[in-house]
């Protein structure tokens, strides 16, 4: 365990606060009223529900990462920005599955270049790209179920954070706990029934 608890505790706290404040602010503006999931035959919602929680999660995560002093490779930042952009556009007006998958694969491939050298690690790199694109699609699918995607993020990234603490990797722990905390802030609004 790291000697300095604030190194690990402050980033998630800031992530939680930022996520809650951003989502609350967006819900109080026209943005929250304009970007909504309208009920249809596949919906779990009975009434139109805002689709802006991801903005708060991203803002919270970025706040936590900055507070942790976690240096993120620019390729990961670009991949994340691509996913945020395609997801936001999809929330505003539906995008076809092929366009979404192309964006997911592109972002996953860019992120994979951080960890793999395509000239030596092509097979593991391709497997990682497919796995990351699949998980991204899976989260996108779960997003319509109140509390499911956010809850999975809290448990998954919370688990990574605890494992990183046990491995004495405080910066990585703080980043993962910040993501979990930002997702927890989102759950405040998204836990059934979503508002």
N, C-alpha and C positions, 0 to 999 in steps of 0.2 A: 504494500500500500504506500502511496506517496506521503511524504512527511507533511506537505502543505495541503490541507484539505480544501482551502479556497481555490487552489489551482483546478480542482476537479468540480467543486460545488458551484462556483460563480457562473461559469458558462451555461450549464443547464438552467440555472435560475433565470439568467438573462434571456435565454431562448424561450422559456415558458412565458415570461412576462411579455416579450416582444410578440410572440405568436398570438397571445390573448388580446393584446392591445390592437394589433393590426387587424385581426378578424373582427373584433368589436367595432373598430372604426369603419371598416368596409361595410359591415352590416347596417351601420347608421347612415350610409350614403346611398346614392342611386345605384352604385356598383352592386351592392348586395341585392337590390331589387331587380336589376337588369340581367345578371348572370345567374340564372336559376335552372334547376332540373325540373322540367315539367313532367308530371306523372303520365305514363303511358302503360301499355300492356306488360312491359318488362320491369316497370319501376316498383320499388318497395315503398316509395313515398305516396301519400294520399293527397298532399298539397304541394305546390311549388316550393322547392327548397334551394337556398343559395348554394352556388358551386364555387365559392371563393376561398375556402379554407386552406387550399394548397398555397396560396399567396402568403398567408400567415405562417405556415409551416416553413416555407423557404426563408422568409424574413427572420423567423426565430432561429432557424438553423444557422443562417449567416451571422447573426448576432452572437450566437454561442461559439461558433468557429472563430470569429474575430477575437472574442474575449479569451478563448483558449490559446490564442496565438498560433493556431494551427495553420500552417502554410499549405495551401492547396495548389497542386500543379495546374497551370493555366488550361491544360487539355481537359481536366476534370471540370473546371469552371465553365468552359465552353460547352462541354457535353451536358452539364446540368442546365445551363441557360437554354440549350436547344430543347431539352425535355420540358422545362418550365414554359417556354414559348409555345410549343406544340400542344401542351396540355391546356394552357389558357385559351388558345384559339379553339381547341376542341370543346372546351366548356362554353365558350361564347356561341359558336356555331359548329355543329358536328362536322368532323373531318372523316373522310373515308378510312377504312381499316388499312388499306395499302399505304396511304400517306403517313398514317400514324406509325405503322410498322417500319417504314423506311426511316422515319425520324428516330425511332427507338434503336434500330440497328446501327444507324450512323452514330448516335450518341454512345452506344455501347462499344462500337469499334474505336471511336476516339478515346474513350476512357481506357480501353484495353491496351492502347499503345503506351500508357503510363507504366504498365506492369509487365508487358511482354515485348520481345523483339520479334517482329514477324519473320525475319530471316532465319531465326533459330527456334522459335517457339510457335510456329504457325498453328499446329493442331490445338495446343492448350489455349491459344489466343482465340481461335474460332469457337471453341467450346465455351469460353468465357463470354464472348460476344452473344452467342445464342442464349446462354443462361441469363445474362443481364437483360437482354431484350425480352425474354420470356417473363422474368420477374417484373419488369416494368409493365408489361401487358397485364400480368396477373394483378398487380396493384391497381391498375386502371380499371380492371373488371370489378375488383372488390370495392372500389371507391363508392359505388352506388348503394352499398349496404351500410346503414348507419352504424358507425363505430368499428366496423371490421378492419378497414385499412389502417385507421389510426391506432387501433388496439394492437394490431400486428406490428406496427412500427414501434410502439412503446415497448412491447415485450422483446422484439428482435433486437433493436438498437440498445435497449436497456441491458439485455444479455451480453451484447458485444462490449458495452461499457464496463460491466462488471468483470468480464473476462480480461479486458485490458487493464483494469485496476489490479487484478490478481497477477497479471504478467508484468506489473510495474511499468506500464506505458501510460502515464498520466495524460499526455496531450491527446492520444487516441481515445482514451477513456472519456475525457471531457467532450470531445467531438461527438462520440456515439451517444453519450448521455444528453448532450444538447439536442441531438436529433430526436431522441426519445421524449425529452421535455417539450420540445416544440410540438410533437405529435400529441402529447398529453394536453397541451393548450388547445389544440384543435378539437380534441375529444370533448372538452368542456362544452363546445357548441354542437358537436356531431354525434354524441352518444344518443341513442334512441330516446325520444324522437329528435331527429336533427332539426336545428332551427336556423 
